[in-house]
Amino acid sequence: MIKNRKAILALLTGLNFLNYLDRFIVAAVLPKILIELDLSNFEGGLLATIFLLGYFVTSPFFGVLGDRLPRKYLIALGVLTWSAATIASGLAGSLAGLLVARAVVGVGEASYATLAPTIIDDLTPPEKKGRTLAIFFLAVPLGSALGYLVGGFIQQRWGWRMAFFVGGGPGIVLSLLCLAIAEPARRLGEAKIGMTEALRTLPRIPLYRRAVLGYCAHTATVGAFSFWAPKYLFERFGMKLHAADFWFGVVTVVAGAVGTIYGGRMADRVLREIPSVPAGSPHDQLENLRAANAQLRVCAIGVAIAFPLAALAFLMPTATLFFVCAGICEVGLFLSTSPINAIILRTAPVYLRASAMAVAIFAIHLLGDLWSPPAVGLLSDHLPLTLAMMALPFGFLLATVAWWPRRREAGGL
């Protein structure tokens, strides 16, 4: 059995790394897929949409199961499913086959993404939650970047199909390790709350509701930006696809690591200003709301930085200047990675945390990146891609407005 907290964190972080690697291989090899399968940009965007349909439609199901059943079995099943489906993506010979494979990848990732953060939250002392979640979510920029790097490197030498085979293989082995996790005991673990009750309860919490709405705007913009960025560099600046994948990946690694780590530290720092009270006391929930409101300011600052830098990046005349602006933009974006997930868990009742994560995942994809990649693809079928991409920075402006703290909510009103 794996009982050590750091060992469990390392395993779950490694799997999150593979999660995002598998997810972004598609963007890295997309132009080659479009050519070989004779697809339009809109059809290419549907590859992101179908993945997200599998992902967010099933996440509430896993959230309910995670509040009732041992989570390690659900996580292991999810990892095995997404890894096998990633390999199947490389075997697809048509748009229909590729869409089916990507939908199944989404189902597998829904189980993992919904439940893994709740195990980490259970294992971590309150004063270390921001830093620990920052480590876990550091896999987002690193895994995403490696998806670009691995995808671009492999497709140049062995074709786009081999990139999916390499991306899916490790998860099949690591899924078995999840079965050895010694799950921490959960308070109120016997509570049997259905999704209907969760959907009635969670939207009535102002901070939870506002955090998720801002996350929807953030996710819509980031989803389309990351999906189309290699093709944008390929078309706008004439970069070779493997070079576009490589340099966009490098920028994402550096900016994402800086933003995620610093965002986690900022989230922990603001908590030091909140008076601590004993867990389970009458003021426990009030402290959680004040802490969440303070952490939401970190998220708002990040997207406020990203808004003008994203717009400026698309106006740059050279790839180098684009990467400079995009890198600073990504630092701002990744500031929110750790805090926003901590806020989602903190604002929900303890017996609804898995459901709260599931509802958030459902919402941010239904209202976010489910539609944004094909929407940009559709725009770029009729407009220059640069003009289509210029619509994206306004999503960061909407997230800034949604996330900026309100004083009345600091007291839980």
N, C-alpha and C positions, 0 to 999 in steps of 0.2 A: 504493500500500500504506500502511496505517496502522501505523507502527512506534513512535511515541511512546507511552511507558507511560501517561502521563496521558490521552492521547487515547483509548487503548483502554479505560482505566478509565471515562472519561466516557461512552463509547458503551455499554459493558456496564451501567453504572449506570443510564443513561437507559432501556435496555431492561428492566432490572429494575423500574424505576419503572412502565413500561407493563404489565409482568407483573402487578403487584399491583393496579394500577388496574382492569385487565380482570377480575381475580379478585373484587374487592369491589363492582363495579357490581351484581352479583346481589343482595347484601345490601341495597344502597341502594334498589332498586326492588322488592324481594320482596313487600311487601304489595300492590302494584299487580298483580304477576304472579299472586298467589294469587286476587285478585278476578276478573281478566279470564279466566283459564284455569280458574276454579272448582276450586282445589286446597285440600287440607287442609294444616295446618301440617306434618304428617309428610311429605307429598308435596313441600312446599317444601324441607324439610330434605334430601330426596333429591337436589336440585340440587347441593348441596355434596358429597354422597357420590359421585355419578356423575362429577363433575369429578375428585375424588380417585382414583377407580378408574382413570381414564385416566392420571392423573398418576403414581401410585406403582407401578402394575403395569408401566408401560413404562420407569420410571427405571432399573432394573437393566440393561435392554437398552441404553440409551444410555450407561450407565456402562461396560459392557464395550466398546462401540464407541469410546467416548472414550479408553480406554486403548490402543486399537489404531490409530485413524484420526485424520486432521486434525479438530480439534474445531470449527473455524469453520464448516465446511459443515453439520455437525449442528446447530449453534446457529442458523444462518440458516434452515434448514429448520424448526426448532422455532418460531422467531418468526413465520415466514410462516404456519405451520399454526394457531397459537393465534389470530393476528389474524383470519384468514379465518373461523375457527370462532366467534369473538366476534361478528363481523358476522352470521353465520348464526343466532346466538342471538336476534337481533332480528327474524329472519324466521319464527321458530317459531310455529306456530298451535296447538300442543297440547303436553301434557306430554311425550309421546314424542319429538317433534321437538326440544324444548328439552333433554331429557336427552341425546340424541345429540350435539347441538352442544356441550354442556358437557363431555362425555366427550372429544371431539376437542380442545377447549381444553386439557384436562389433559394429553393426549399431547404437544402442542406445548410446553407449559411444562415438562414433564419433561426434555426435551432441553436446554433453556436452563438450568434451575435446577441440573441435575446437572453441567454442564460449565463454565459461566461462572466459578464460583469457582476452579476449578483453573487456568484461564488467569491470573486475577489473582494467585493464589498463586505461580505460576511467575515472574511479572513483578516481584514485590515482595521487597525485601531483608527478612531475618528481623526486624530491629528495627522495621520499619514495617508488618508484616502486620496487627496489630490495628487500627491506624488506617485502613489502606487498606480492609480488609474492613468496617470501620465505615462508611466512605463508601459502599461498594457496597450494604451492607444498610440504609443510611439510606433507600434507596428503598422499603423495606418499610413503615414508617409513613407516609412521604410519599405513596407510591403507593396504599396502602390508604385513606388519608384522602381523597385526590383521587377515589378510586372512589366514596366516599360523597358528596363534594361535587358531582362532575360528575353522578353518577347522580341525586341528588336535584334538582339544578338543572334538568337536561334533562328529566327525567320530568314535572316540574311544568309545563313550558312546551310540550313536544312529545311527551310520552308515553315510556313505559319502553323501547319498541323503539329509539327514536332514541339512547338512552344507549349501547346496544351498538354502533350504527353509528359513533358518535364514538369510542368506546373502542378499536375494532378497527382503524380506518383507519391511524393513524401507524405501527403495527408492520409493515404490508405494505411501506412505503417503507424503514423502517430495517433490515429484514431483509437488504436488498441490501448495506448497509454492512458487515455482518459478514463478507462474502466478502473484504473488503479488509484484514482484520486480519492482520498478520504474526505468526504464532504463535511463541511462544518455544520453544526447543529443550527437550526433556524428558529428564531422566536416566532411563536404563533404558527408554527409549521403545520398544525393540524387544521387550520382554517381552510374551509372549502368555499372559495369565492369564484363564481363564474365570470365569464367575460362581460355579461350583461351588467352585473353589479360593478365591475371595474369601469366600464364605460359610463355608468351613471356617476360614479364617485370622482374619478380623476379629472374630468373637464371642469368640475366645480371648484378645483383648487387653482386660484388665479395664477400663481407662480408656475405651476406645472403647465397650465394652458398656454401661458405666454412664452415659456421656454420652448415648448413644442412648436408653436406657430413660427417663432423666429428660426428654429431649426429647419422648418420646412423651406423657408426662403433660402437659407444657407445651403441646404442640400440640393435644391433645384439648380442653383447657380454653379456650385462646385461640381455636380454631376455632369452637367453639359460641358463645362470648361475642361475638365480632365478627360472626358471622352473624345472631344474634338481637337484638343491642343496639338497632338502630333500631326494630324492632317492639316491643321492651320499652318504650322511651321513648314510642312511639306509644300503647301500651295503658295503661301504668302512670300516666303523667303527662299524657296527652291532648295531647301535642305533635303538631303537624302533621308529616307524614312528611318534607317537605323541610327543616323546621327541625331535626328529630331527626338527619337525615343531616348537615346542616351543622355542628351543634355537636359531634356525635360525631366528625366529621372533623377539626374544629379542635383538639379535645382530643387526638386521636390524632397529629396533626402535631406539636404542641408537645411532648407527653410522649414520643412516639416519637423525635423528634430529640434531645431531651435524653438519654434513656436510651441510645440507640444510640451517640451520640458519646462520652458519658461512659463507657459500657461498653467501647468500643474503647480509650480512654485508660487505663482501669483494667487492661485486659488487657495492654497494652504495659508499664505500670508494674510489674506483678508479675513480668514477665520480666527486669527489671533486677536482681532479687534472685537470679536463677538464673545460676550460673557458666557463661560461654560456652565452648564447645569448637569446634574446627574441624569443618566439615561433612565427613562421611564418616569421622570418627575412630571408634574402638571405643566411645566414650562418647556419640556423637551421639544414639542412640536413647534413652539414659537421660536426657539433657538434655531431649529432647522430652517424655518422660513426666512429668518434674518440672514442666516448663513447663505442660503440659496440666492437671496436678493443681492448680497454682496458679491457672490461668485458670478452672477449674471452680468455684473458690470465688466468683468474681465472679458466675457464673450462679446459684449457690445463694443468695447474698445477695439478688439481684434477686427471685427467686420467693418468698423468705422475707418480703420486703416486700409482695409482691403478695397473698399469701394472706389476711391479715386485712383489707387495704384492699378487696379484691374483695367479701368477705362484707359489710363495712360499707356498700359502695356500694348493695347491693340492699336494705338496711334503711333507707336515707335516704328521708325523706318528701317531698322536693322534687327537681326535676330539677337545680337548681343544686348542691345538696349531693351528688347522685349524680355529677355531672361532676367535682367536687373530688376525691372519693374515687377515682373511676375514673381520673382523670389521674395521681394519685400511684401507683396500681396499675400503670398502663401504663409509667411511668418504670421501675419495678422490672422489669417483663416485658422491656422492650427493652434492659436492661443486658446480657442474655445473647445478643443477636442476633449480635454480632460474635464474642465468645469461643467460643460453642458450635460455630460453623462452623470456626473456627480449630482447635479441639480435634479435631474429626472429621478434618480434614486432617493435623494434627500427629501423631496417634496411629497413623495407618495407614502401612504401608510405602510408599515413594515411588511404586512401580510399581502401587499399588492405590488411589491417591487418588481417581481418578474413580469407581472401583467403591465406595470407602468412602462417598463422597457419595451415590451411587445407593442403596446398601444402607440408609443412614441415612434417606433420603427415603422409601424403601419402608416402613421400619419405623415411622417417626413418623406416617405416614398410615394404615397398616394398623391400628396399635394406638392411633392418636390421633384426628384429626378426620375420619376416614372415617365413623365411627359417631356421634360426639358431636352434630353438628347435628340429625340426625333423631331421636336419642335425646331431646334437649331438646324437639324438636317434638312427639314422642309424649307426653312428660310433660305438655307444655302443652296437649295436646288433652284431658287428663283432670284437670289441676290448674291453678291459677292460674299464669301465666307467671312471676311473681315467685318462687313456691315452686320451680318447675322450675329457674330460674336459680341458686337458692341452692345447688344441688348442685355447681356449677362450682368454687368456690374450693378445694375439697379436692384438685383436680388439682394446684394449685400447691403444696400441702403435700406431695404425693407426689413432685413434682419436687425440692423442697427436700431431702427425705430421700435421693433417688437421687444428687443432685449434690454433697452435702456431702462435701468431700475426706476420703479415708482416708489415713493416713500410710503404710501399707504399700505403697500404690500409687504414692506419690511416688518410690519406688525401683524401680518397674517390676515389683513382685511381684504 
